[in-house]
Amino acid sequence: MLFKVTYQENNLVIPTRESTDSLFMEAENEVEARKILENNTPYNIEFIQPIEGKHLEYEQKSPDFHITEFSQ
């Protein structure tokens, strides 16, 4: 399943909309996605959202769309 993750790179700073980034990743479920992120990044995870259908089609139109891969 594909997930869109919104996060801040620095977890010591108060989150603001202007400092929020996003990435796309594959995982079996949201719990596995969170574990992968916790083991491979220092990010402050804001939201993990499954994407499919029209939402996925919309995101894929962006030139910045790419799936981030992490070692497990």
C-alpha positions in Angstrom: 0.0 0.0 0.0 1.2 3.5 -0.7 1.3 6.2 2.0 1.7 9.9 2.0 3.7 11.1 5.0 3.7 14.7 6.2 6.6 15.6 8.5 9.0 18.2 9.8 12.7 17.4 9.5 13.5 18.8 12.9 11.6 17.3 15.8 12.9 19.9 18.3 11.2 22.8 16.7 7.4 23.6 17.0 5.7 22.3 13.8 4.5 25.0 11.4 2.8 24.6 8.0 5.7 26.4 6.3 8.2 23.7 7.6 6.0 20.7 6.7 7.4 18.4 4.0 5.9 15.2 2.5 7.1 11.9 1.1 5.6 8.8 -0.4 6.4 5.3 0.7 5.2 1.8 0.5 4.4 -0.4 3.5 2.0 -3.1 4.5 0.0 -0.8 6.8 0.3 2.4 8.7 1.9 0.8 11.8 4.7 -0.7 9.6 5.1 2.7 7.8 5.6 4.4 11.2 8.1 1.8 12.4 10.1 2.2 9.1 10.2 6.0 9.5 11.1 5.8 13.2 14.0 3.4 12.4 15.3 5.4 9.4 14.7 9.1 10.0 14.9 11.7 12.8 11.6 13.3 11.4 8.7 14.5 13.5 5.9 12.6 11.8 2.7 14.6 11.5 0.4 12.4 9.5 0.5 9.1 7.6 -2.3 8.8 5.0 -3.0 5.9 2.7 -3.5 7.1 -0.9 -5.2 5.3 -3.8 -7.5 6.0 -6.6 -8.1 9.6 -7.6 -6.0 10.9 -4.8 -3.0 8.8 -6.1 -3.6 9.9 -9.7 -3.6 13.5 -8.6 -0.3 13.1 -6.6 1.4 11.3 -9.5 0.8 14.3 -11.7 3.2 16.3 -9.6 6.8 16.6 -11.0 8.0 16.1 -7.4 6.2 12.7 -7.0 8.6 9.8 -6.2 8.4 6.9 -3.8 11.0 7.0 -1.0 12.6 3.7 -0.2 14.1 2.8 3.2 16.1 -0.2 4.3 14.3 -2.4 6.7 
